[in-house]
Amino acid sequence: MTAPPQARPRPCSSPSSGSPPDRSSWSRPRASLDAASNTTDAETTCEAGVPAAPRERRGVPRDVAIVRRTRVSTPDPQADPQTRPPTATGPLAGLRILELAGIGPGPFAAMVLADAGAEVIRIDRPGEPRPGANSDPLLRSRRSIAIDLKAPGAAELVARLATRADALIEGFRPGVAERLGVGPRDLHPANPALVYGRITGWGQTGPRASRAGHDLDYIALAGALHPIGPPDHPPPPPLNYVGDFGGGGFLLAFGVLAAILRARASGEGEVVDAAMIDGAAAQTAMLHGMRAAGLWSDQREANLLDGAAPFYRTYETADGEYIAVGALEPPFYAELLEALDLDPERWPQHDLAHWPGQRRELAEIFGSRTRAHWEAVFADRDACVAPVLAPGEAPEHPHHRERRTFVDVGGVTQPAPAPRFAGAGEAIPVPPKVPGADTFEVLADAGLGTVELTRLHHAGVVWTPDEG
């Protein structure tokens, strides 16, 4: 790389000065934004946010080389997947999201937004990535900048980046972002329309707000865990699907997009309080309706959808695999009975007194043959029967292969972006970046010149992988 021409720094307004940002380009398509940022270094260099007393850094390069990013709407399929830029052709193209690095629901929300075309910039912690991070699908399709949020001048740098963003998302415990100087009150003066998305387990308020917890704790308190599992065993953890992802990441992504729509209409930003306990509770809405109608009991395995019904549960097959039966509606139940050569007169569907015996008989039937046998039996029948596939098996199923439900990204098989948008073409994810891989590039795009970048680097505010 070749260092850009040295430019005389010019003063610029501080992010905390209250000066409104230039928003003339915010509503333009991504291509227009790129064209607007194609300025010389002299036009974009300023000295705001530089710490007054830089501290020494070990192993810092003497010269900082900067190359401006050239965004490509459609990646070259022959290009190296490690260098191919993210696509920006989805319905969210033109949105810019800052992500303060975290785990679980925050990265999941950022992945969903990036998959749909948003430009997501992940602000990582300095240092080597955690084990497995370089192949983690949750971190795909975004650039990475490494900032030491505890360093003097770091908060001002984040605020400066936020002036050009539609939203910022973070997953700290309540109060941590404020202590770091990057809370909503710190960032909104420079960008009043900024959407500030917060994802926590317990929420920003309440007796447990400041306490630790994990997915299992949140869904337990929300009443979402209790109905799962047989009555003679403790409720099993449903991995972390319900809280982290269904009740957390998706909730955050939805909340951020809803707030962006409001901000674009009103010019006013918003703080989104996305709590996994709230998202888990929201997923029990139908259950609460059924309880109110007298159609659900708090006793486990005594209800239509909790494994009590013989036509809505899983069964072990002769080879130690499993088959899922979901024949809820009468036509599908009739198809199930016909495929198994069972007499409908002896198999009334909704007579609960018959359910225990029917479960035992179906267990014997399905246990007498292999999973592959039952797949063949039900292949052409609308009986709502499917094989239970392991994660390693699922990508090879013909249905997934035809739909490209799973894709290879940098040698890692993973779910393809979802949902699909007919007018946007196929989204092509790219592998995760090494933390800090795009530090200088992102900051140059934000208008920082060589002098300022060098000083931030020497002060330890920003970090690059070559320091590891």
C-alpha positions as CSV (number, residue, x, y, z in Angstrom):
1,M,0.0,0.0,0.0
2,T,1.1,3.6,-0.7
3,A,0.6,6.3,1.9
4,P,-1.6,9.2,0.7
5,P,-0.2,12.7,0.2
6,Q,0.3,14.5,3.5
7,A,-2.4,17.2,3.9
8,R,-2.5,20.2,6.2
9,P,-5.0,19.4,8.9
10,R,-8.0,21.6,9.1
11,P,-10.3,22.2,12.1
12,C,-13.6,20.5,12.3
13,S,-16.5,20.7,14.7
14,S,-16.3,18.4,17.7
15,P,-18.8,15.5,17.9
16,S,-20.0,16.9,21.2
17,S,-20.4,20.4,20.0
18,G,-24.0,20.1,19.1
19,S,-23.4,21.1,15.5
20,P,-25.8,19.2,13.3
21,P,-24.2,16.8,10.8
22,D,-24.3,17.2,7.1
23,R,-27.3,14.9,6.3
24,S,-27.7,15.8,2.6
25,S,-26.3,12.5,1.5
26,W,-28.0,10.2,4.0
27,S,-31.1,9.5,1.9
28,R,-29.1,8.9,-1.2
29,P,-28.4,5.4,-2.5
30,R,-25.1,3.7,-1.5
31,A,-23.6,4.5,-4.9
32,S,-24.3,8.2,-4.4
33,L,-22.7,8.1,-1.0
34,D,-19.6,6.5,-2.5
35,A,-19.4,9.2,-5.1
36,A,-19.9,11.9,-2.5
37,S,-17.0,10.5,-0.4
38,N,-14.5,10.4,-3.3
39,T,-12.6,13.4,-2.1
40,T,-9.0,14.2,-1.7
41,D,-7.2,13.8,1.6
42,A,-6.9,17.5,1.9
43,E,-10.7,17.9,1.8
44,T,-11.4,15.3,4.5
45,T,-8.6,15.7,7.0
46,C,-9.4,17.3,10.4
47,E,-8.0,17.0,13.9
48,A,-11.1,16.5,16.1
49,G,-11.0,13.8,18.7
50,V,-7.2,13.4,18.8
51,P,-5.9,12.8,22.4
52,A,-3.8,15.6,23.7
53,A,-1.1,13.4,25.2
54,P,-0.4,10.3,23.1
55,R,1.0,7.3,25.0
56,E,3.7,5.0,23.7
57,R,2.7,1.9,21.8
58,R,4.9,-1.1,21.3
59,G,5.2,-2.4,17.7
60,V,3.5,0.5,16.0
61,P,4.5,1.0,12.3
62,R,6.2,4.4,11.6
63,D,4.0,5.1,8.6
64,V,0.3,4.6,8.3
65,A,-0.8,3.6,4.8
66,I,-4.4,4.2,3.8
67,V,-6.3,2.9,0.8
68,R,-9.8,4.1,0.3
69,R,-12.3,1.4,-0.2
70,T,-13.9,0.8,-3.6
71,R,-17.3,-0.7,-3.0
72,V,-18.6,-3.2,-5.5
73,S,-22.3,-3.9,-5.7
74,T,-21.8,-7.4,-7.1
75,P,-18.7,-9.3,-6.0
76,D,-16.5,-11.0,-8.6
77,P,-17.2,-14.8,-8.1
78,Q,-13.6,-15.5,-9.1
79,A,-12.2,-13.1,-6.5
80,D,-10.5,-14.3,-3.3
81,P,-13.4,-14.7,-0.8
82,Q,-11.2,-13.2,1.9
83,T,-10.9,-9.9,0.0
84,R,-14.2,-9.8,-1.8
85,P,-16.3,-6.9,-0.5
86,P,-19.8,-7.4,0.9
87,T,-22.7,-6.9,-1.4
88,A,-24.9,-3.9,-1.1
89,T,-27.8,-4.9,-3.3
90,G,-30.5,-5.9,-0.7
91,P,-33.4,-3.8,0.4
92,L,-31.3,-2.2,3.2
93,A,-28.6,-1.0,0.9
94,G,-27.8,2.6,1.9
95,L,-28.2,2.0,5.7
96,R,-25.0,2.3,7.8
97,I,-25.0,0.5,11.1
98,L,-22.2,0.6,13.8
99,E,-21.9,-2.5,15.9
100,L,-20.1,-2.5,19.2
101,A,-18.7,-6.0,19.4
102,G,-20.5,-8.5,21.6
103,I,-21.6,-12.1,21.5
104,G,-24.9,-13.8,20.7
105,P,-27.9,-11.7,19.9
106,G,-26.0,-8.5,18.9
107,P,-23.9,-10.2,16.2
108,F,-26.9,-12.1,15.1
109,A,-28.9,-8.9,14.5
110,A,-25.9,-7.4,12.7
111,M,-25.6,-10.5,10.5
112,V,-29.3,-10.2,9.6
113,L,-29.0,-6.5,8.7
114,A,-25.8,-7.1,6.7
115,D,-27.4,-10.0,4.9
116,A,-30.2,-7.7,3.8
117,G,-27.7,-5.2,2.3
118,A,-27.0,-2.8,5.2
119,E,-23.4,-1.6,5.6
120,V,-22.4,-2.8,9.1
121,I,-19.1,-1.7,10.7
122,R,-18.1,-3.8,13.7
123,I,-16.1,-2.0,16.3
124,D,-14.0,-4.7,17.8
125,R,-11.8,-4.8,20.9
126,P,-8.1,-4.7,20.2
127,G,-6.3,-8.0,20.3
128,E,-6.5,-11.4,18.8
129,P,-10.0,-12.8,18.0
130,R,-11.6,-15.4,20.2
131,P,-11.2,-19.0,19.0
132,G,-13.5,-19.7,16.1
133,A,-14.3,-16.1,15.4
134,N,-12.7,-16.1,12.0
135,S,-15.2,-18.8,10.8
136,D,-18.2,-17.6,12.8
137,P,-21.2,-17.0,10.4
138,L,-22.6,-14.4,12.9
139,L,-19.6,-12.1,12.1
140,R,-19.9,-12.4,8.3
141,S,-20.3,-9.6,5.7
142,R,-19.0,-6.6,7.5
143,R,-15.9,-4.5,8.0
144,S,-14.0,-4.5,11.3
145,I,-12.4,-1.6,13.1
146,A,-10.6,-2.1,16.4
147,I,-10.9,0.7,19.0
148,D,-9.9,0.6,22.7
149,L,-13.1,2.1,24.1
150,K,-11.4,2.8,27.4
151,A,-8.6,4.9,25.8
152,P,-8.7,8.7,26.0
153,G,-10.2,10.0,22.8
154,A,-12.0,6.7,21.9
155,A,-15.5,8.0,22.8
156,E,-15.0,11.0,20.6
157,L,-13.9,8.8,17.7
158,V,-17.0,6.6,18.1
159,A,-19.2,9.7,18.2
160,R,-17.5,10.9,15.0
161,L,-18.3,7.7,13.3
162,A,-21.9,7.8,14.6
163,T,-22.5,11.1,12.8
164,R,-22.5,9.2,9.5
165,A,-24.5,6.2,10.8
166,D,-28.2,5.5,10.8
167,A,-28.0,3.3,13.9
168,L,-25.6,1.9,16.5
169,I,-26.2,-1.4,18.3
170,E,-24.6,-2.6,21.6
171,G,-25.1,-5.4,24.0
172,F,-23.5,-4.1,27.2
173,R,-25.1,-4.3,30.6
174,P,-27.1,-1.2,31.5
175,G,-24.8,1.8,32.2
176,V,-21.6,0.4,30.7
177,A,-21.9,2.3,27.4
178,E,-22.6,5.5,29.4
179,R,-19.5,4.9,31.6
180,L,-17.5,4.5,28.3
181,G,-18.9,7.8,27.0
182,V,-20.7,6.2,24.1
183,G,-24.3,6.0,25.4
184,P,-27.2,7.6,23.6
185,R,-26.9,11.0,25.3
186,D,-23.2,11.1,24.2
187,L,-24.0,10.4,20.6
188,H,-27.3,12.1,19.9
189,P,-26.0,15.7,20.1
190,A,-23.9,15.1,17.0
191,N,-26.5,13.0,15.2
192,P,-30.0,13.7,16.5
193,A,-31.5,11.1,14.1
194,L,-29.3,8.2,15.3
195,V,-31.1,5.1,16.3
196,Y,-29.4,3.5,19.4
197,G,-30.2,-0.2,19.7
198,R,-29.6,-1.9,23.0
199,I,-29.8,-5.7,23.5
200,T,-29.7,-7.2,27.0
201,G,-31.2,-10.2,28.8
202,W,-33.3,-8.5,31.4
203,G,-33.9,-5.1,29.8
204,Q,-32.7,-1.6,30.8
205,T,-35.0,-1.5,33.8
206,G,-36.4,-3.8,36.5
207,P,-34.9,-5.6,39.6
208,R,-32.7,-7.9,37.5
209,A,-31.5,-5.3,35.0
210,S,-28.0,-5.1,36.3
211,R,-27.6,-8.9,37.0
212,A,-25.9,-11.5,34.9
213,G,-27.8,-14.1,33.0
214,H,-28.0,-16.3,29.9
215,D,-30.6,-17.4,27.4
216,L,-31.8,-20.2,29.7
217,D,-32.4,-17.8,32.5
218,Y,-34.4,-15.3,30.4
219,I,-36.7,-17.9,28.8
220,A,-37.2,-19.6,32.3
221,L,-38.4,-16.3,33.8
222,A,-40.5,-15.5,30.8
223,G,-42.5,-18.7,31.1
224,A,-41.2,-20.0,27.8
225,L,-39.1,-22.9,29.2
226,H,-41.6,-24.5,31.5
227,P,-43.9,-26.1,28.8
228,I,-41.0,-27.9,27.1
229,G,-40.2,-31.5,27.8
230,P,-41.7,-34.6,29.4
231,P,-43.4,-34.2,32.8
232,D,-41.0,-36.6,34.6
233,H,-37.9,-34.7,33.7
234,P,-36.7,-31.1,34.1
235,P,-37.3,-28.9,31.1
236,P,-34.4,-29.3,28.7
237,P,-32.5,-26.3,27.4
238,P,-33.7,-25.6,23.8
239,L,-30.1,-24.6,23.0
240,N,-30.1,-20.8,22.8
241,Y,-32.6,-20.4,19.9
242,V,-35.5,-18.9,21.9
243,G,-33.7,-16.2,23.9
244,D,-30.5,-15.2,22.1
245,F,-31.8,-15.4,18.5
246,G,-35.6,-15.6,18.2
247,G,-36.2,-13.4,21.2
248,G,-33.1,-11.3,21.1
249,G,-31.3,-10.8,17.8
250,F,-34.4,-10.8,15.6
251,L,-36.2,-8.5,18.1
252,L,-33.2,-6.1,18.0
253,A,-33.1,-6.0,14.2
254,F,-36.8,-5.4,13.9
255,G,-36.7,-2.7,16.6
256,V,-33.8,-0.9,14.9
257,L,-35.5,-0.9,11.5
258,A,-38.8,0.3,13.0
259,A,-36.9,3.1,14.7
260,I,-35.0,4.1,11.5
261,L,-38.3,4.4,9.7
262,R,-39.6,6.7,12.4
263,A,-36.3,8.7,12.5
264,R,-36.4,9.3,8.7
265,A,-40.0,10.6,9.0
266,S,-39.4,12.8,12.1
267,G,-35.7,13.5,12.1
268,E,-35.6,12.3,15.7
269,G,-33.5,9.4,16.9
270,E,-34.7,6.7,19.2
271,V,-33.3,4.3,21.9
272,V,-34.5,0.7,21.3
273,D,-34.6,-1.4,24.5
274,A,-34.6,-5.0,23.1
275,A,-34.6,-7.4,26.0
276,M,-34.4,-11.2,25.5
277,I,-36.9,-11.8,28.3
278,D,-39.4,-9.6,26.5
279,G,-38.7,-11.4,23.2
280,A,-39.1,-14.8,24.8
281,A,-42.4,-13.6,26.5
282,A,-43.7,-12.3,23.1
283,Q,-43.2,-15.8,21.6
284,T,-45.6,-17.2,24.2
285,A,-48.5,-15.0,23.0
286,M,-50.4,-17.9,21.4
287,L,-50.0,-20.1,24.5
288,H,-51.5,-17.4,26.7
289,G,-54.4,-17.1,24.3
290,M,-54.9,-20.9,24.5
291,R,-54.8,-20.8,28.3
292,A,-57.4,-18.0,28.3
293,A,-59.6,-20.2,26.1
294,G,-59.2,-23.2,28.3
295,L,-57.2,-25.0,25.6
296,W,-53.8,-25.2,27.5
297,S,-52.8,-26.6,30.8
298,D,-49.6,-25.7,32.7
299,Q,-49.0,-29.4,33.1
300,R,-46.3,-30.5,30.7
301,E,-47.1,-33.1,28.0
302,A,-50.8,-32.7,28.5
303,N,-51.4,-30.3,25.5
304,L,-51.8,-30.3,21.8
305,L,-48.3,-29.0,21.0
306,D,-46.1,-30.2,23.8
307,G,-45.7,-33.9,22.8
308,A,-48.9,-35.2,24.4
309,A,-50.7,-35.6,21.1
310,P,-49.5,-38.8,19.3
311,F,-49.7,-36.9,16.0
312,Y,-47.5,-34.1,17.0
313,R,-44.2,-35.4,18.4
314,T,-41.0,-37.2,17.4
315,Y,-40.4,-41.0,17.3
316,E,-37.2,-43.0,17.3
317,T,-36.6,-45.2,14.3
318,A,-34.9,-48.7,14.1
319,D,-31.5,-47.2,13.3
320,G,-31.4,-44.8,16.3
321,E,-32.5,-41.8,14.3
322,Y,-35.8,-39.9,14.6
323,I,-38.8,-38.9,12.6
324,A,-41.0,-35.8,13.3
325,V,-44.8,-36.2,13.0
326,G,-46.9,-33.0,12.8
327,A,-50.2,-34.1,11.4
328,L,-52.4,-31.6,13.2
329,E,-55.2,-31.0,10.7
330,P,-57.7,-33.8,9.9
331,P,-56.7,-34.2,6.3
332,F,-53.0,-34.7,7.2
333,Y,-54.0,-37.0,10.1
334,A,-56.0,-39.1,7.7
335,E,-53.0,-39.3,5.3
336,L,-50.8,-40.4,8.2
337,L,-53.2,-43.2,9.2
338,E,-53.5,-44.4,5.6
339,A,-49.7,-44.5,5.1
340,L,-49.4,-46.6,8.3
341,D,-52.4,-48.8,7.4
342,L,-54.3,-47.8,10.6
343,D,-58.1,-47.9,11.0
344,P,-59.5,-44.4,11.5
345,E,-62.4,-45.9,13.6
346,R,-59.8,-47.1,16.1
347,W,-57.8,-43.9,15.9
348,P,-60.0,-40.9,16.8
349,Q,-57.8,-37.9,16.6
350,H,-58.9,-35.7,19.5
351,D,-60.0,-38.2,22.1
352,L,-57.4,-37.5,24.8
353,A,-58.2,-40.8,26.6
354,H,-56.7,-42.7,23.6
355,W,-53.5,-40.6,23.3
356,P,-51.2,-42.6,25.7
357,G,-52.0,-45.8,23.9
358,Q,-51.7,-44.3,20.5
359,R,-48.3,-42.8,21.4
360,R,-47.1,-46.3,22.5
361,E,-48.4,-47.9,19.3
362,L,-46.9,-45.3,17.0
363,A,-43.6,-45.6,18.8
364,E,-43.6,-49.4,18.1
365,I,-44.5,-48.8,14.4
366,F,-41.8,-46.1,13.8
367,G,-39.3,-48.1,15.8
368,S,-39.6,-51.1,13.5
369,R,-38.1,-49.5,10.4
370,T,-35.2,-47.1,9.6
371,R,-35.6,-43.4,9.1
372,A,-34.8,-43.8,5.5
373,H,-37.7,-46.2,5.2
374,W,-40.1,-43.8,6.6
375,E,-38.8,-41.0,4.5
376,A,-39.6,-43.1,1.4
377,V,-43.0,-44.0,2.8
378,F,-44.0,-40.3,3.2
379,A,-42.1,-38.8,0.4
380,D,-45.2,-38.2,-1.8
381,R,-47.7,-37.8,1.0
382,D,-49.1,-34.7,2.6
383,A,-49.0,-36.1,6.1
384,C,-46.6,-33.5,7.7
385,V,-43.9,-36.1,8.4
386,A,-40.2,-35.2,8.1
387,P,-36.8,-36.7,9.1
388,V,-35.0,-35.2,12.1
389,L,-31.7,-34.2,10.6
390,A,-28.5,-33.4,12.4
391,P,-26.9,-30.0,11.6
392,G,-24.3,-31.8,9.5
393,E,-26.9,-33.6,7.5
394,A,-29.3,-30.8,6.8
395,P,-27.3,-29.0,4.1
396,E,-27.3,-32.2,1.9
397,H,-31.0,-32.7,1.8
398,P,-32.4,-32.2,-1.7
399,H,-34.8,-29.5,-0.6
400,H,-32.0,-27.4,0.8
401,R,-29.7,-28.1,-2.1
402,E,-32.3,-26.9,-4.6
403,R,-33.2,-23.8,-2.6
404,R,-29.5,-23.1,-1.5
405,T,-30.7,-22.9,2.1
406,F,-27.1,-23.4,3.1
407,V,-24.0,-21.9,1.4
408,D,-20.3,-22.2,1.6
409,V,-18.6,-19.1,2.8
410,G,-14.8,-19.3,3.1
411,G,-14.9,-23.0,3.5
412,V,-17.6,-23.0,6.2
413,T,-21.0,-24.4,5.5
414,Q,-23.7,-22.1,7.0
415,P,-27.2,-20.9,6.5
416,A,-27.8,-18.6,3.6
417,P,-29.2,-15.1,4.1
418,A,-32.9,-15.1,4.9
419,P,-35.5,-14.0,4.0
420,R,-35.1,-13.8,0.3
421,F,-36.0,-10.7,-1.8
422,A,-37.2,-11.3,-5.3
423,G,-36.0,-8.0,-6.6
424,A,-32.6,-7.9,-5.0
425,G,-31.0,-11.1,-6.3
426,E,-29.1,-13.6,-4.3
427,A,-27.2,-12.2,-1.3
428,I,-23.6,-13.5,-1.2
429,P,-22.1,-13.4,2.2
430,V,-18.3,-13.0,2.8
431,P,-16.2,-14.4,5.6
432,P,-15.6,-12.6,8.8
433,K,-12.7,-10.1,8.9
434,V,-9.9,-10.3,11.4
435,P,-10.6,-7.7,14.2
436,G,-9.2,-4.4,13.1
437,A,-8.6,-5.4,9.5
438,D,-10.3,-2.3,8.2
439,T,-9.4,0.2,10.9
440,F,-7.5,2.7,8.7
441,E,-9.8,2.2,5.7
442,V,-13.0,2.9,7.7
443,L,-11.5,5.9,9.4
444,A,-10.3,7.3,6.1
445,D,-13.8,6.9,4.8
446,A,-15.0,8.8,7.8
447,G,-12.7,11.7,6.9
448,L,-9.6,11.2,9.1
449,G,-6.3,12.0,7.4
450,T,-2.9,10.4,7.8
451,V,-1.7,12.7,10.6
452,E,-4.7,12.1,12.7
453,L,-4.7,8.4,12.1
454,T,-1.0,8.1,13.0
455,R,-1.6,10.0,16.3
456,L,-4.6,7.8,17.2
457,H,-2.6,4.7,16.4
458,H,0.4,5.7,18.5
459,A,-2.0,6.7,21.4
460,G,-3.5,3.2,21.4
461,V,-7.0,4.4,20.6
462,V,-7.1,2.3,17.4
463,W,-5.4,-1.0,16.6
464,T,-4.5,-3.1,13.6
465,P,-3.9,-6.9,13.4
466,D,-0.1,-6.5,12.7
467,E,0.3,-5.5,16.3
468,G,-0.7,-9.0,17.5
